[in-house]
Amino acid sequence: MQITRRFLWRVCFKRLLLVDDSEIDRRILRNILSKRFEIIEVGNGYAALELLMKKGSGIDGMLLDISMPVLDGFDVLRVMTENNIKLPVALVTAEATAENVKHASQFGISDFISKPFDSQTVLDKICRIFGVSVEAGQEKEPEEKAAVVSETYVVDSYISKLKAIYDIFLKNSGLDPSHCEREDNLPQRLAEL
């Protein structure tokens, strides 16, 4: 009996839907995740919903950009909720503001992926959401997966707050706030102290 390559790919890999209007961002995420996940890309919210509403689409999870023209990420989440489409979703954004976090909590979002992307952080977060080991691609127990996702959210929230404080400090000190963007890993380093 001959097993097709496509069948083996589907058995071994989770299928992720990347929804982002930026082709560059989709390419970056695809390059980061394609060794561990099967990636399907669409450039807008309508295409995502069309695919999700197809029976047998086999989508295991989604990375969803918040800021897209016409149908933004929150509109997609609202339509998914109305149609009882349930799957893990990580929001992709450059604006992980308190308002966006609060709005996302209404939809049970699994995590936030911040732009600009740090490849190891993205891979770690997505592998944790799906219980896939970064090293071996093995499944984790559901309880362990939930604990890791919760811990990641707390650490990421703390880092986000540190980044906001640092940005305010730069602005109040008359320094160039774009320096904060160039040093976007500074809050991460501060949190590790």
C-alpha positions in Angstrom: 0.0 0.0 0.0 1.4 3.3 -1.1 0.8 6.4 1.2 0.8 9.7 -0.5 3.1 12.5 0.5 0.1 14.8 1.0 -1.5 12.3 3.4 1.7 12.1 5.5 2.0 15.9 5.6 -1.6 16.2 6.9 -1.1 13.6 9.5 2.1 15.1 10.9 1.4 18.8 10.7 -1.3 21.0 12.0 -3.0 23.2 9.4 -2.8 26.9 10.1 -4.6 29.7 8.3 -2.6 33.0 8.0 -4.9 36.0 7.5 -3.0 39.2 6.8 -3.3 41.8 4.1 0.5 42.3 4.0 2.2 39.8 1.7 5.5 40.5 3.4 4.1 39.7 6.9 2.6 36.5 5.5 5.9 35.5 3.9 7.8 36.1 7.2 5.3 34.0 9.2 5.3 31.3 6.6 9.1 31.1 6.7 9.0 30.9 10.5 6.3 28.3 10.8 6.4 26.1 7.6 8.8 23.5 9.1 6.3 22.7 11.9 2.9 23.5 10.3 1.1 23.3 7.0 0.3 27.0 6.1 -2.6 28.3 4.1 -2.5 32.0 3.3 -5.3 34.5 2.5 -5.0 38.3 2.2 -8.3 39.4 3.7 -11.0 38.6 6.2 -13.6 37.6 3.6 -11.4 35.0 2.1 -10.7 33.6 5.6 -14.4 33.3 6.4 -15.1 31.7 3.1 -12.5 29.1 3.7 -13.6 28.5 7.3 -17.2 28.1 6.4 -16.4 25.3 3.9 -17.0 21.9 5.3 -13.9 19.8 5.6 -11.5 22.7 5.3 -9.4 21.0 8.0 -8.1 24.2 9.5 -6.7 23.6 13.0 -6.0 27.2 13.9 -5.5 30.8 12.6 -3.1 33.7 12.8 -5.3 36.7 12.2 -4.2 40.3 11.6 -6.3 42.9 13.5 -5.8 45.8 11.1 -7.0 45.0 7.6 -9.1 47.0 5.3 -12.9 46.3 4.8 -13.1 43.4 7.3 -10.7 43.7 10.2 -9.7 40.9 12.5 -12.3 41.7 15.1 -15.1 41.5 12.5 -13.8 38.1 11.4 -13.9 36.9 15.1 -17.5 38.3 15.4 -18.7 36.4 12.3 -16.9 33.2 13.5 -18.7 33.5 16.9 -22.1 34.1 15.2 -21.5 31.0 13.1 -20.1 28.9 16.0 -16.7 28.4 14.3 -14.3 27.5 17.1 -10.6 27.1 16.7 -7.5 28.6 18.3 -6.7 32.1 17.1 -3.6 34.1 17.6 -4.0 37.8 16.8 -1.2 39.4 14.8 -0.7 43.1 15.6 1.6 46.0 16.0 -0.9 47.4 18.5 -1.3 45.1 21.5 -3.0 47.9 23.4 -5.1 47.4 26.5 -8.2 48.1 24.5 -7.3 45.5 21.9 -6.5 43.0 24.6 -9.8 43.6 26.3 -11.7 43.4 23.0 -9.9 40.2 22.1 -10.7 38.6 25.5 -14.4 38.6 24.5 -13.5 36.1 21.7 -11.2 33.8 23.8 -8.1 34.6 21.8 -5.2 32.2 22.4 -2.4 34.7 22.2 -1.0 37.9 20.5 1.8 37.9 18.0 3.6 41.3 18.0 5.0 43.0 14.9 7.8 43.3 14.1 8.2 39.5 14.4 10.8 37.7 16.4 11.0 34.3 14.8 11.8 32.3 18.0 9.0 34.1 20.0 6.5 33.4 17.1 7.5 29.8 16.9 7.4 29.3 20.6 3.9 30.9 21.0 2.3 29.0 18.1 3.9 25.7 19.2 2.5 26.2 22.7 -1.0 27.1 21.5 -1.1 23.8 19.5 0.9 21.7 22.0 3.6 21.0 19.5 7.2 20.6 20.7 9.5 23.1 19.0 12.2 20.5 18.9 10.5 17.3 18.0 7.0 18.2 16.9 5.4 16.0 19.6 2.1 16.7 21.3 1.9 18.0 24.9 -0.8 17.1 27.4 -3.8 19.5 27.4 -3.2 20.6 31.0 0.4 21.4 30.3 -0.6 23.3 27.1 -3.1 25.5 29.0 -0.6 26.3 31.8 2.0 27.3 29.2 -0.4 29.5 27.3 -1.6 31.2 30.5 2.0 31.8 31.7 3.0 33.2 28.3 0.0 35.6 28.3 1.1 37.0 31.8 4.7 37.4 30.7 3.8 39.0 27.4 1.4 41.4 29.2 4.2 42.4 31.5 6.6 43.0 28.7 4.0 45.0 26.8 3.5 47.2 29.9 7.3 47.7 30.2 7.5 48.7 26.6 4.7 51.3 27.0 6.5 52.7 30.1 9.8 52.9 28.2 8.1 54.6 25.3 6.5 57.2 27.6 9.9 57.8 29.3 11.5 58.4 26.0 8.8 60.9 24.9 8.9 62.7 28.3 12.7 62.9 28.2 12.6 64.5 24.8 14.4 61.5 23.3 13.6 59.9 19.9 10.6 57.5 20.5 11.5 55.6 17.4 14.5 54.3 19.4 11.9 52.2 21.3 11.0 50.5 18.1 14.7 49.7 17.3 15.1 48.4 20.8 11.8 46.4 20.8 13.5 43.5 22.7 14.6 45.8 25.6 11.5 45.2 27.7 12.1 41.4 27.2 15.6 41.8 28.5 14.3 43.9 31.4 11.7 41.3 32.3 14.5 38.6 32.4 16.5 40.5 35.0 
